[in-house]
Amino acid sequence: MRPPSYDGRGLVNLVAELERRLRGEAPSPPLGPELATLIPGSDRIVFVLFDGLGDHQLSHPAAAPLAAARMARLDAPFSSQTTVATATLASGLPPARHGLIAYLLHDPALGGVLNTIWWLRTDGEPVQSAPEAFLPSPNLAERLVAAGCGVSIVLPAGFVGSPLERLLFRGATPFGWDDPTEIVPLALDAAARDRGITVVYLPDVDAAAHYHGQASDEYAAALGRAAALWEELAVRLPETVTLVGTADHGHVDIPDECRLTLVPPDGLTLYGDSRAVYVHGDPGLGEELVDGLPATWHPRDETDGWWGPGPFHPRFEARRPDGVILADPGYAFSFPGNDAWTVGQHGGLTEEELAIPLLVR
């Protein structure tokens, strides 16, 4: 296990590379030169985000068209899960700078642990702050729009207006689809309008991996649909439009018998994710909690750099855990507020979770 790259081979660097091409500058370092040369130059970009499509998953037969477009591997940010990574995409910043460092996020100012997908505290109470104001301003879309670029997001219609869409895509123009056959026409239409970027968000692979696992027919079907959509975009988009794809994280399957429950003692708050459990409170109690379990305890000073470089978000130190419990490969943990079991899991620092592909037409 190792911390992710934020200095030239990470998701944040891909975002910075595209931002620099469109407006001449970006707040994060771009891709390293050997990766940047893999992406054709253009002032119109379609960026496909395949939720949950880790680099190692391209070996599945149904992913063959995606594997053919793979140019390199990148790193997801930590923790390797959707809201952390999509906040990195939306802001162009690493987690330490944008402040959304966990799916379940603890901050004393929130009054509890916040579920960053549903925008509710894990005790069911609403959060007083609005999702639109959570990430730093200006975000990527706002910077690009101010530079005269168009920014569109093509996503499931049910996401439009949701707390997650309002959190991430402030300043972008959303295009919601009800039927998957609408995705490519919407992307083509958005890409034809302005110089700028169109983000296409596809959740199917992640959902199939979570609920059915990577050995299932449902997962193979989801991969097939994702590959077919990529192929259709590659054929129908003009050569003057750059088509780039990647993911937010990878996936690992966890057997039923390897899903274990953590019961925190008084004085400890657990948050984070099933494969990377954040601990707030006495580090000694956190280390004791791990004793005898298939996991490794990492005290606070061992996690320096996991969320990327500074300058840090004003609330980063308050949200940063006093230690992290990393589940061993093949295991995952539930804890209060995080008790929904699924087959597929992610969040940790294994290559299967961390490595994401760079896809280019």
N, C-alpha and C positions, 0 to 999 in steps of 0.2 A: 504494500500500500504506500502511496505517496500523495503529497498535495498536488492539486492541479496547476497547470501552467496559466499564468496571467500575463506573460511577457512576450507572447508571439505565437503560441500554439493553442490558445484557448478560444472559447466562444466569444469572450469579450473582445479579443483581438480581431476576429472575423467581423464583428459589428463595427469596430473602429476602422477597419480597412474599407468597408463599404461607405461609412460616413465620410471618411477623408476623400474618397473618390467623388462624392456628391457635393460636398461643401468646402473641401480643402483642408479641414482640420477635424480633430476629434479629441475628447478628453482622455482616451486610453491609448496605449501603444497599438499599432496596427499589426497585422500578420508579419512574421518573418519573411524576408525577401524570397526564400525558396517556396513558400506557400503562396505569397501574393501573386507570383507570376503564373500560378495555376488558374487564376480567375481573369477572364477577358475584361477589358475596359469597356465601360458603357455608362451613359448617364441615366439609363433606365434599368432597374434591377427587379427581378422577382425572386423573393427569398422564401423558400419553403421550409417550414419548421415541422418535422415529423416528430411528434411527441412520443418519447419512449423508444426511439430507433437507435440503439447503441451500435457502435461500429462492429462489434463481434456478431451482431444479429444479421448482418448482410451475408453471412455464410448460408443462411436458409435458402433453399431452392426458390421459394416464391419471391425472394428479394433480388434475383439475378439482374434485372434491369437497373436497380439501384447500385448494386455492386459494380456494374460496368461503368457507372458514372462517378464512382469513388476515386478521389484524387489523393486523399491523405486522411489522417486522423487528427482530431482536435481533442481538447479536454473540456468537459462540462465544468462549471464552477462547483464549489462545495457550499451546502450539501447538494448531492447530485439528484435534484428533483425539480419539478416543474416551476413552481412559483419563484424559486431562487434564480433559475436559469432564464425564465421569461422576463423577470425584473432586470436581469443583466442585458437581455436583448432590448428591452424598452428604454433603459437608461443609458446604455453604452458604458456602464461602469461595473467593476467587480462588486461582489456582495459587501465587502467592507466599506465601500463608498456609497452604495445605494441603500444599504441598511436592512434589506430583506434577506436575512441570513438563514432562515429555516422555514419549512412548511408550517410547523407549529411554532410560533414565535413568542418568547417570553420577554416582556418589558414591563417594569414596574409602573410605567406611565399608562399602560393599557389596562391595568387592574386585573390581569390574569394572563392566560396563554391564548394567543390569537390564532385561529385557523385562517391562514392567508388565502385559501381558496374561497371559503364561504363567507369570510369577513364577520365571523362570530367568535366569541370566546368559547373555549372548550366547555365551560360551565353553562353554555346556552345563552349567556347575556350578550346583548348587542354591544358593538364597539362604538364609542362616542365619536371618534375621528372618521372623516370621510375617506374612502379609498382613493379618491382622486388626488388627495393632498399628501399621500403617504410617501411616494418616491420623490427624490430631489427634482427641482425645477431649474432650468428647462430640461425636459427629457429628450430622447433622440428625435421623436416626431416633431416636437416644438422647435428644436434646433434646425432640423431640415426644412420645416415649413418657413421659418424665418429667413432661410437662405434661398427661398423660392422653389423648393422641391415639393412634389406631391407625396403624401404618405398615406397608403391605404392598407387595411387589414381585412383579409377574407377569412371568415371563421364561421362556425355553426351559428345559426340565427339565435338559438337559445342563449348563446354567450353574450350577444349584443345587449348592452345595458346592465349586465350582471356586475356584481362588485369586482370580480376579477378583471373583466374587460375595462371597467372604469379605473381600476388600479394601474393597469399596465399600459393602456393605449390612449391616454390623454393626448389630445392634439391630432390623432390620426382619424381618417375617415373609415368607419367600419362598413363592410359589405357582408351581410349575413346570408347564409344558404340553408335552405330546408332540405334539399335533395342533393346528394353528392354530384349529380350530373351538372349542377349549377356552378361548381367550383372553378373549372377551367374557363368557362365564358366570363365569369366575374373577374378572374385574374387577368385574362386577356384584355378586357375592357378597361380595368384599372391601369394596367401597364401602358395602354395606348394613350392615356390622357396627358400625362405630364412627365417631365424628367423627374426622377425620384425613385421610390421603392414601394413595392407591393409585397406585403408579408402574407403568406398563405399558411394558416395554422391547421394541422391535421391531427386529431386526437385518437384516431381509430387503433393504431398499433399499440399505443399505451394502454387503452382500455382492454383490448384483447389479451395483452400480456398480463395485466393485473388479474383479470377475472378468470382466464382460461389457461394461462401458461403457454410457454413457447413450443410445447409439443402438441398443441391442440389444433384441430381443424379451423377453429375460429381465428386463431392467431395467423395461420397460413393464409386464410382468406383476407384478413386485414392487411397483411404484407402485400398480397397480390393487388389489392385495391390501391395501396400507396404507390406501388411500382407502376401500375397502369396510369395513374394520374401524372406521375413524373414524366413518363414517356409521352403522354399526350401534350403536356406543357412543352417538352423539349421539341416536339414536332411542330406545334402550332405557334409558338412564340417566334416573332421575327428574330433574325440573327443579330439585329441591333440591340436586343434585350439580353442582358446577362441573367442566366438562370443558375441560382445557387441554392443548395439545400444542406441542412444539417439537422441535429436533434438537440434536445435539452438534457438528455441523460440516457443511459442504457437500462437494462433490466436483468434481474436474476430470479429464477424460480426457487421458492422456499417450500420444502415438504411440510406437510401438516405437523409432523412430530418435531420439527425444528423451529416452530413458532412458539416462543417462550414469553412469559409474562413477568414484568418487573413491577415489584411493589415497593415504592419509595418509602423510606422511613420519614418520620416527622422532620421537617427542616430541609427536605429536598424537593425541588420542583423539576419534573422531567418534561422535556419538550423536544423539538427537532423532528426525527423520523424514526421509522422502525429499524433501519440499519445503521443509523447514526443518531444515538440518543444523547441530547444535550442535558447537562446537569447544572442546575443553579442551586447553590448552597454549599455546605461544608464539603470540600473536596475529599476529606477523609471518609465521609459517609458514602460518597460516590464510589470511591475505590473499594470500600467494603461491599457495596451492592454488587459489584462485578465478580467478587471472589467466587471461584468455582464455576463460573458461567463461561460459555463459548464466546468470549468477547475480550477486548483489550481496553484498558482504561488509559486515557490520554489527559493528563492534567493541563490546565490552561496554558502554561508556558510551552507545552509541546505542540500547541495548535497554532502558533504564530504563523501567519502566511496562508493558512487554509482558506480564508475568505478573500485573499488578495491583498494588494498593497493599499496604503493610504493615498491622500489624506482621508481619514476615517469619517464616516457619517457621524453626526453629532450624538446619535443614540447607539453607536456600535458597541462601545464598552459596556453600556447597560444591558444590551441584548446578548452579548457574547457570553457563552457558558463558562462556568468554572471548571469544566472538564467535559470530555466527550467519551461515550461508550460506543466503540465501533464493534458491531457484531462480527464474529468470524464468518468466513465464506460459508454459505449454506444455512445461515441462521438469521432470524429477525426477532424483534421484541415488541410486545405491546406494553402499554403503560397508561395510566389515567388520561383520558382525552384522546387516546390513540389505540382503539380496540377493534377497528374494522379490519378483519383478516382478508387478505387476497393472496393468490398464488404468486404473482409477480411482485417484486419489491425492488427498491432502489434507495439511494440516499448516501451510500457509503463511498469508500475510496478504492474499491477494487477496479481493475481494468474494465470489467464487464459493465460496471455502473458509470465509470468516469469517461471512457473513450467514446467519442461521437464522430461520425464521418463528415468529411467535407465532400459534398457532391457538386459537380460542376458540369454544365453542358457546354 
